């Protein structure tokens, strides 16, 4: 079972939900993936003991100037302008390269090879409550998070765990799409505000286009208005949990703890949430 936790905007409580859910799944081997590789912060709450690290790389072109005869086909096929030709010689901009390999495949002289370029780091280990924890860290200044997320998922998913919780980046851009891709269920965390509604609609459109089963968790209930509730009711979107606006929760999180450790009642709530997700996925699988 692969459950991704996402949100249309930052600051909705996505990591709060993801970490609490991971700590509340009984009788299953759980793995937690922090896919927010540009700003990973789940380790601040789960406190893992990191045991393994692995460099993440992207294959970028390297031109053999002696074999290159200036066909310029490499520059013509590169959609990202990572190769340009000046005075008949190709010039490579590695930071723009997406690693698609088109340049090397289309070079008639075989003058282009591919070399690895480090763009980030993967880390994994276990938490005190035996959750397998893994995260990706994009190097400062690197523009592309997707390859790091893809390599993180390949490093962990389909290994020894039974349930995978993927904490996605905020928004609906390419890194989020890569994070939720392949999930059995997506939890969309929103808040009852105009911004929350606007970005929830974007997130709903994203998971609908990807054809992934999903539900909503409404955080900070009691502020804003009822427009998110009305939207979900009109669209037939289930609201699976409501977390109230509570000063205690803000204090708990600011101290680096999780809901289920500091407010034990939430452990049962998130455990029930997991059971409900399992039931919904099974029902959908039976219908299909």
Backbone torsions as a table, in degrees:
resi	resn	phi	psi	omega
1	UNK	NA	124.4	-179.5
2	UNK	-116.7	112.4	180.0
3	UNK	-112.4	121.0	176.4
4	UNK	-101.1	140.9	177.5
5	UNK	-113.4	121.3	-174.6
6	UNK	-136.0	171.5	176.8
7	UNK	-157.5	149.0	-179.9
8	UNK	-70.9	-20.4	-179.1
9	UNK	-142.5	164.3	177.4
10	UNK	-78.6	158.0	173.8
11	UNK	81.9	12.9	-178.2
12	UNK	-86.8	-13.4	-176.7
13	UNK	105.3	22.2	-177.8
14	UNK	-59.4	-49.0	-179.5
15	UNK	-68.4	-33.5	175.2
16	UNK	-58.6	-45.9	179.7
17	UNK	-67.4	-45.5	-176.0
18	UNK	-62.9	-46.2	-179.3
19	UNK	-67.5	-38.7	180.0
20	UNK	-66.7	-40.4	177.9
21	UNK	-63.3	-44.0	-178.8
22	UNK	-60.8	-32.9	-178.5
23	UNK	-84.2	-1.5	-171.6
24	UNK	-119.4	14.0	-177.9
25	UNK	-101.2	105.4	-176.9
26	UNK	-82.4	153.4	170.4
27	UNK	60.7	26.1	176.0
28	UNK	-138.2	146.4	172.0
29	UNK	-81.2	119.6	-171.4
30	UNK	-111.5	137.2	172.1
31	UNK	-120.2	137.1	179.6
32	UNK	-115.0	125.8	179.3
33	UNK	-115.0	118.9	173.9
34	UNK	-89.7	97.8	-177.1
35	UNK	-90.0	1.2	176.2
36	UNK	-82.1	71.5	-166.7
37	UNK	-71.6	-16.1	177.5
38	UNK	-82.0	-23.4	178.7
39	UNK	-151.6	62.4	-178.6
40	UNK	-68.7	133.1	-178.9
41	UNK	-139.9	2.4	-178.5
42	UNK	-64.2	-26.0	179.6
43	UNK	-64.7	-23.5	179.3
44	UNK	-67.7	-20.2	-178.1
45	UNK	-107.3	-35.5	-177.3
46	UNK	-91.0	-19.1	174.6
47	UNK	51.3	60.2	-178.7
48	UNK	-75.9	157.7	171.8
49	UNK	-98.0	102.6	-175.0
50	UNK	-71.9	126.4	-176.7
51	UNK	-114.6	-26.5	-177.0
52	UNK	-134.2	145.5	173.4
53	UNK	-132.9	152.9	179.0
54	UNK	-149.8	133.9	179.1
55	UNK	-75.0	141.9	173.2
56	UNK	-104.5	138.5	-175.6
57	UNK	-131.9	162.4	174.5
58	UNK	-129.5	133.5	179.7
59	UNK	-78.1	121.7	-179.4
60	UNK	-122.7	156.6	-174.7
61	UNK	-75.2	148.7	171.7
62	UNK	-131.4	125.7	-173.0
63	UNK	-99.6	129.9	172.8
64	UNK	-87.0	102.2	-174.0
65	UNK	-61.4	-28.3	-178.2
66	UNK	-74.3	-27.8	-179.9
67	UNK	-91.7	-21.9	-177.8
68	UNK	-71.2	130.8	179.3
69	UNK	-114.0	10.1	172.9
70	UNK	80.3	32.8	176.2
71	UNK	-65.0	-28.7	-179.7
72	UNK	67.7	12.8	179.3
73	UNK	-65.4	-32.3	-180.0
74	UNK	-60.9	-42.4	179.8
75	UNK	-68.9	-33.6	-178.3
76	UNK	-70.5	-34.1	-176.4
77	UNK	-88.0	-13.2	-177.6
78	UNK	-79.5	114.0	-179.0
79	UNK	-74.0	-17.1	-172.6
80	UNK	-107.6	6.2	177.6
81	UNK	57.7	35.4	176.4
82	UNK	-78.7	-14.5	173.8
83	UNK	-128.4	127.7	172.3
84	UNK	-127.5	153.9	180.0
85	UNK	-109.1	127.6	177.6
86	UNK	-126.9	124.0	-176.6
87	UNK	55.4	36.9	176.6
88	UNK	80.8	0.3	-179.2
89	UNK	-115.7	134.5	-179.6
90	UNK	-74.4	141.2	177.2
91	UNK	-121.3	125.0	-173.9
92	UNK	-98.1	133.8	172.6
93	UNK	-112.9	91.7	-172.8
94	UNK	-57.7	-33.6	-176.5
95	UNK	-66.6	-21.1	179.3
96	UNK	-91.7	-11.7	-174.1
97	UNK	-73.0	135.9	176.9
98	UNK	-101.4	3.7	175.7
99	UNK	70.7	26.8	-176.7
100	UNK	-76.9	-23.1	177.7
101	UNK	83.0	4.7	-177.9
102	UNK	-61.8	-36.4	-177.1
103	UNK	-64.0	-45.7	-178.6
104	UNK	-69.2	-35.8	179.7
105	UNK	-68.5	-29.6	-175.3
106	UNK	-99.2	2.4	178.5
107	UNK	-80.3	113.2	-176.6
108	UNK	-67.9	-21.1	-178.7
109	UNK	-94.5	-4.3	-176.9
110	UNK	62.8	34.3	-176.0
111	UNK	-88.7	-4.1	-177.0
112	UNK	-115.0	123.5	172.7
113	UNK	-113.9	174.2	-179.4
114	UNK	-119.3	137.1	178.8
115	UNK	-126.4	150.1	179.8
116	UNK	-77.4	140.7	174.6
117	UNK	-124.4	125.6	-177.2
118	UNK	-69.9	129.7	178.7
119	UNK	-125.2	-6.8	-179.0
120	UNK	-179.4	-166.7	-174.3
121	UNK	-142.7	143.9	172.0
122	UNK	-112.1	142.5	177.8
123	UNK	-135.0	146.1	173.9
124	UNK	-152.6	157.4	-179.8
125	UNK	-177.1	-155.1	-178.1
126	UNK	-130.5	150.3	175.8
127	UNK	-90.1	173.9	-179.5
128	UNK	-63.8	-27.5	178.2
129	UNK	-97.9	24.5	170.3
130	UNK	66.9	30.9	170.4
131	UNK	-88.4	128.3	173.7
132	UNK	-72.7	121.7	-175.0
133	UNK	-113.0	137.6	176.3
134	UNK	-145.4	145.0	177.7
135	UNK	-146.2	155.3	172.7
136	UNK	-109.3	147.8	179.5
137	UNK	-130.4	112.5	177.1
138	UNK	-78.0	133.4	179.1
139	UNK	-62.4	144.7	178.5
140	UNK	-59.4	130.7	178.8
141	UNK	92.9	-13.1	177.9
142	UNK	-78.0	137.0	-173.2
143	UNK	-89.6	-15.5	-170.3
144	UNK	-118.5	115.1	179.5
145	UNK	-88.4	-24.3	-172.8
146	UNK	-56.6	-46.8	-179.9
147	UNK	-60.5	-34.5	178.7
148	UNK	-68.0	-43.5	178.7
149	UNK	-63.3	-43.3	-179.5
150	UNK	-61.9	-42.9	-179.7
151	UNK	-70.8	-33.7	176.7
152	UNK	-62.8	-46.3	-179.6
153	UNK	-64.3	-41.3	179.0
154	UNK	-65.5	-29.4	-178.1
155	UNK	-73.4	-27.1	-170.1
156	UNK	-118.0	-48.5	-173.0
157	UNK	-66.7	143.8	-176.7
158	UNK	69.2	27.2	173.8
159	UNK	-97.2	-113.4	-172.0
160	UNK	-103.6	-9.1	-176.0
161	UNK	-83.4	161.5	176.3
162	UNK	-103.2	-29.2	179.5
163	UNK	-128.4	131.0	178.5
164	UNK	-116.1	126.6	175.9
165	UNK	-109.6	116.3	-178.8
166	UNK	-106.0	113.6	176.2
167	UNK	-86.6	106.5	-172.7
168	UNK	-83.3	163.2	170.3
169	UNK	-67.9	162.8	175.8
170	UNK	-76.4	159.0	175.7
171	UNK	98.9	-160.8	-178.6
172	UNK	-137.8	23.4	-176.4
173	UNK	-83.3	-174.6	-175.6
174	UNK	-55.1	-42.9	178.4
175	UNK	-60.2	-34.3	178.3
176	UNK	-69.4	-44.0	178.3
177	UNK	-57.8	-44.0	179.1
178	UNK	-65.4	-35.6	-179.2
179	UNK	-67.2	-41.4	-176.3
180	UNK	-88.6	-12.3	-179.3
181	UNK	-58.5	131.0	179.5
182	UNK	86.4	-1.5	-179.6
183	UNK	-72.7	149.0	174.0
184	UNK	-82.6	-25.7	-177.1
185	UNK	-156.6	142.4	177.4
186	UNK	-119.9	127.1	171.7
187	UNK	-93.7	117.8	177.3
188	UNK	-98.1	116.9	-178.5
189	UNK	-95.1	126.7	-178.9
190	UNK	-134.6	176.5	177.3
191	UNK	-137.2	151.8	-172.7
192	UNK	-80.9	61.6	179.0
193	UNK	-130.0	164.4	176.8
194	UNK	-58.1	-42.4	176.7
195	UNK	-64.3	-40.3	179.1
196	UNK	-60.5	-42.6	178.7
197	UNK	-65.4	-46.1	-178.8
198	UNK	-57.5	-47.4	-175.8
199	UNK	-79.4	-25.7	173.2
200	UNK	-63.5	-40.1	178.4
201	UNK	-60.3	-39.4	177.6
202	UNK	-64.6	-42.6	-179.6
203	UNK	-66.4	-39.3	177.8
204	UNK	-62.5	-42.2	178.6
205	UNK	-62.5	-39.2	-179.5
206	UNK	-61.9	-53.0	-176.2
207	UNK	-69.9	-28.1	176.0
208	UNK	-66.6	-43.2	177.5
209	UNK	-62.7	-34.1	179.6
210	UNK	-82.9	-5.8	178.7
211	UNK	59.1	49.3	178.0
212	UNK	-113.7	134.6	177.7
213	UNK	-64.5	140.3	-175.4
214	UNK	-152.8	163.3	173.0
215	UNK	-147.8	174.1	-173.5
216	UNK	-117.9	140.9	165.8
217	UNK	-111.8	125.9	-178.3
218	UNK	-100.8	114.3	-177.1
219	UNK	-102.0	154.7	179.2
220	UNK	60.6	39.7	176.5
221	UNK	-60.5	138.6	-178.3
222	UNK	114.3	-15.5	173.4
223	UNK	-104.5	170.9	174.2
224	UNK	68.1	-131.5	-175.0
225	UNK	-142.4	-168.7	-176.6
226	UNK	-103.4	15.2	-175.1
227	UNK	-66.9	-35.0	177.8
228	UNK	-66.3	-42.2	177.1
229	UNK	-59.7	-44.4	-179.4
230	UNK	-64.9	-42.0	179.9
231	UNK	-61.4	-46.2	-179.0
232	UNK	-63.7	-40.5	178.4
233	UNK	-63.5	-43.9	-179.1
234	UNK	-64.9	-34.9	-176.9
235	UNK	-91.7	-2.9	-178.8
236	UNK	70.4	30.2	-179.5
237	UNK	-94.3	123.9	-178.1
238	UNK	-73.3	132.5	169.6
239	UNK	-93.4	110.3	-169.6
240	UNK	-88.0	-20.5	178.8
241	UNK	-159.3	146.4	174.2
242	UNK	-123.2	122.4	179.0
243	UNK	-108.7	122.8	-174.0
244	UNK	-74.3	158.7	169.6
245	UNK	-69.1	115.3	-171.2
246	UNK	-143.1	120.5	-179.1
247	UNK	-60.3	-30.8	179.3
248	UNK	-61.2	-39.7	-179.1
249	UNK	-63.8	-43.2	178.3
250	UNK	-60.6	-40.5	179.0
251	UNK	-66.2	-42.7	179.4
252	UNK	-60.0	-48.5	-177.6
253	UNK	-67.3	-38.1	179.7
254	UNK	-66.9	-20.9	177.0
255	UNK	-91.5	4.5	176.1
256	UNK	79.8	22.5	177.4
257	UNK	-107.3	175.6	178.1
258	UNK	-113.4	163.8	-179.2
259	UNK	-58.8	-45.8	-172.2
260	UNK	-71.8	-24.2	176.9
261	UNK	-78.4	-34.3	-174.3
262	UNK	-99.0	-28.1	178.3
263	UNK	-126.6	86.9	-171.4
264	UNK	-55.5	-24.8	178.9
265	UNK	-59.4	-28.2	-179.8
266	UNK	-71.3	-23.1	178.7
267	UNK	-62.2	-43.4	177.0
268	UNK	-66.6	-39.3	-179.7
269	UNK	-62.8	-43.6	-179.7
270	UNK	-74.7	-31.5	174.7
271	UNK	-64.1	-41.4	176.9
272	UNK	-66.0	-36.2	176.5
273	UNK	-60.6	-45.2	179.5
274	UNK	-62.0	-43.4	178.8
275	UNK	-60.8	-41.3	179.7
276	UNK	-65.6	-40.4	177.6
277	UNK	-61.9	-45.5	179.0
278	UNK	-58.0	-44.0	-179.6
279	UNK	-64.2	-42.3	-179.8
280	UNK	-63.9	-41.4	179.9
281	UNK	-66.5	-40.9	179.0
282	UNK	-64.8	-41.2	178.9
283	UNK	-63.6	-43.5	179.7
284	UNK	-64.4	-41.7	179.4
285	UNK	-62.3	-37.2	178.6
286	UNK	-68.0	-35.7	178.1
287	UNK	-68.0	-40.5	-179.3
288	UNK	-73.3	NA	NA
